[in-house]
Amino acid sequence: MVSERMLGLGTARSVIRELFEYGKQRAAVVGAENIFDFSLGNPSVPAPQAVNETAIRILQEQPELIHCYTSAQGDAGARQRFADSLNRRFGCSYTADNFYITVGAAASLCCVFNGLSCPGDEFVVFAPYFPEYKVFIEGAGAKMVLIPPEIQDFQIDFEAFERSVTPQTKGVVVNSPNNPSGVVYSRQTLERLAAILTAKSGEYGHPIYLISDEPYREIVFQGFEVPWIPHIYRDTIVCYSFSKSLSLPGERLGYVLVPGQVTDASQVYAAIAGAGRSLGYVNAPSLFQQVTSLCCDMTSDLSVYERNCKLLVTALREMGYHVAQPGGAFYLFPRSLEPDDVAFSERAKKEFDLLLVPGSGFGAPGHVRIAYCVQTEMIERALPRFAALAASYK
Ligand code: PLP
C-alpha cells in the first residue's frame, strides 16, 4: 500500500512534459529546425558571467566552508544581503531575520501554505494560475478556491473575488507578472485588492494574508510597473526565486520574506520555519546561497524577452488572434481559435508542429500558453505556422 494521493500525483500525466517529450521525438523525424516548441518556461538567456565567476571564486577561496551545513533558515550573511538589496531598492528596513531561504519559489510556497494552514482553511487563487498551487495548497491540507478569469485583460473579477472571501479564507495568492498570461497587475488593481482584504480581515476578526509569488518580479517591460506589494498591503508574505531573474532554475534557490509589519510576524515566521523543517526544506544549497546573495542586485540580460514579446504580440494580432497585453514574464496567453483549447493545441501540434500548452490546466479554457523564452530566430520562423493555423479556421 502506498499513499493514494501521492500515487496519483506521481503518475499523473503532465501535459507540458508530454508536449516537450513529443517535441524531442518529432525533432528526430522532421529535424529540430522544423519543430516549434513553446511548451517550457526554461529561461533562454544564460546566467550573468559574474554568477559563474562568483561561484568559482568561492569554491577556490573557501572550499572548507562552502560545503558545510548552514542554519536551517539559511546563512545569516546571505539573508542580510537579500535584506540590504530590497532595502536599497524599495526603501524598507528588513533584516536577516525576515528571510527564510528555500530551494526556489515552489518550496517557498509549500512552506507558507503548510505554515499557515489550520483545518478548514482556504486559499483564494485567481485564474489563470500556476497549476502547482493546487497541489501545494491541498498538500498543506487546505482548500483552493478558484476565481474564474477576467478574460478581457486578466486583471481581477472583483465581484467574484468578494463573494469568495469567507471567514475560512486564510490567504490569497497573487502572481504578477503572471504565468501563464504575462499580465502585470496595475497599482490600481492591487490597491483595490488590498482595500477589500483590509475590510474583510476587520469583518472576520483575523488577518487574511496576501501571498505574493514573484519569480518574474524582474522581468517587466517598458511602460509597466511592478509595485512592491508589502507597501500596498500590510499582511503580505513574499515568495521569491532566482530561477528566472538570474536564469538559475536548476540551482534551486529562493526565499520567503515575512516583513515585520505582518500581523503575528514572529509566529508566522516560526511556523514557516517549522513547515520547512517538517518538509525537509532546510539548509538550501550553501554555494548558491552565497552566489545569489552576492549577485542579487543583477539580472541576466532579460531584454530578449521583451523583444520576443513585441514580435509575437504584433504578428499574432495581425493574424487575428486575441492576445491580452502582457507586461512581463515570458508567456503569452492568446485565445484558442475554437472553444476547445485541447483540440486547438492538438491541431497546432499535429498539422503545424507548433507546441502550445492548453489553457484548461491553468484554469482558463479557451486559451493556450506560448512560452516565448526561446531564440528570436525560432519565433520568426514559427510565424508562418501561426498564420497557417489561423487560416485553417477561416
Ligand atoms: N511560481 C510560478 C508562477 C512559476 O512559474 C514557477 C516556475 O515556473 C514557480 C513558482 C516555481 O519556481 P522555482 O523554480 O523557483 O521553484
Residues whose N, C-alpha, C, O or C-beta is under 5 A from the ligand:
A	BS01	PLP	G41 V103 G104 A105 A106 A107 F130 N175 N179 D213 P215 S241 S243 P249 G254
